[in-house]
Amino acid sequence: MKKLLVLSLLSAAVAGCSNTGNPEFRAVDYAPNIPPIAGSLPYGPQSKGRYRDLPAGHTFNREFIGSFGSRVSERYRVNADGSLDLRSRRISPIKF
């Protein structure tokens, strides 16, 4: 009976963890539709078609400091129309 109670409490605690919160709290994202955060290049309407001079398929990295003081490293890919796809994001704390 005790094992069943402990197992049910543990499963309830794990079920409470979700991946739908603020994207800046997740440490690593490798998904097709990563939402941009403040500081990302595709954040806002001004980024559409800005990168037409780069060849389609070109990838590059960008690092910046996030809104909570963490280091954010993002990897982008340029589409044929000059827009960007956010391919991955890594968030790590800044070590002093």
C-alpha positions as CSV (number, residue, x, y, z in Angstrom):
1,M,0.0,0.0,0.0
2,K,2.9,2.4,0.8
3,K,4.5,1.7,-2.5
4,L,1.3,2.4,-4.4
5,L,0.9,5.7,-2.5
6,V,4.6,6.7,-3.2
7,L,4.2,5.7,-6.9
8,S,1.0,7.7,-7.3
9,L,2.5,10.8,-5.7
10,L,5.6,10.5,-7.9
11,S,3.6,10.1,-11.1
12,A,1.5,13.2,-10.1
13,A,4.6,15.2,-9.6
14,V,6.1,14.2,-12.9
15,A,2.8,14.9,-14.7
16,G,2.9,18.4,-13.4
17,C,6.1,19.1,-15.3
18,S,5.2,20.5,-18.7
19,N,7.1,21.9,-21.7
20,T,4.6,24.7,-22.4
21,G,6.0,27.4,-20.1
22,N,8.3,30.3,-21.0
23,P,10.7,29.1,-23.7
24,E,13.6,30.9,-22.0
25,F,13.5,28.6,-19.1
26,R,14.2,25.5,-21.2
27,A,17.9,24.6,-21.4
28,V,18.1,23.1,-24.9
29,D,15.6,23.1,-27.7
30,Y,16.0,21.1,-30.9
31,A,12.6,21.2,-32.5
32,P,11.2,22.4,-35.9
33,N,9.1,25.2,-34.4
34,I,11.1,26.8,-31.6
35,P,9.4,30.1,-30.5
36,P,11.6,33.1,-30.7
37,I,12.4,34.9,-27.5
38,A,13.4,38.6,-27.0
39,G,16.9,38.9,-28.5
40,S,16.4,36.3,-31.2
41,L,16.9,37.4,-34.8
42,P,13.4,36.4,-36.0
43,Y,11.8,38.2,-33.0
44,G,9.4,40.7,-34.5
45,P,8.2,41.5,-38.0
46,Q,11.3,43.4,-39.2
47,S,13.3,40.2,-39.7
48,K,11.3,38.8,-42.7
49,G,13.5,38.6,-45.8
50,R,16.5,40.5,-44.3
51,Y,19.0,37.8,-45.2
52,R,18.5,37.5,-48.9
53,D,22.2,38.1,-49.6
54,L,23.2,34.9,-47.8
55,P,22.9,31.6,-49.8
56,A,19.9,29.4,-49.0
57,G,20.8,26.7,-46.6
58,H,23.6,28.7,-44.9
59,T,23.7,28.2,-41.1
60,F,25.2,30.4,-38.5
61,N,25.3,30.8,-34.7
62,R,24.5,33.8,-32.6
63,E,25.1,34.3,-28.8
64,F,23.4,36.9,-26.6
65,I,22.4,37.5,-23.0
66,G,18.8,36.6,-22.3
67,S,16.3,38.6,-20.3
68,F,17.1,36.6,-17.1
69,G,20.9,37.1,-17.4
70,S,21.6,33.7,-18.9
71,R,23.7,33.0,-22.0
72,V,21.7,32.1,-25.0
73,S,23.2,30.4,-28.1
74,E,21.0,30.0,-31.1
75,R,21.6,28.3,-34.5
76,Y,19.8,29.6,-37.6
77,R,19.4,28.4,-41.2
78,V,18.6,30.8,-44.1
79,N,15.6,29.9,-46.3
80,A,15.4,30.6,-50.0
81,D,13.2,33.7,-49.5
82,G,15.7,35.2,-47.1
83,S,13.9,34.4,-43.9
84,L,15.4,32.5,-41.0
85,D,14.6,29.2,-39.4
86,L,15.6,28.9,-35.7
87,R,17.1,25.4,-35.6
88,S,18.4,25.1,-32.0
89,R,18.7,27.0,-28.8
90,R,21.0,26.4,-25.8
91,I,20.5,28.3,-22.6
92,S,23.2,28.2,-19.9
93,P,23.9,30.2,-16.8
94,I,26.7,32.7,-16.8
95,K,29.5,31.6,-14.6
96,F,31.5,34.2,-12.8
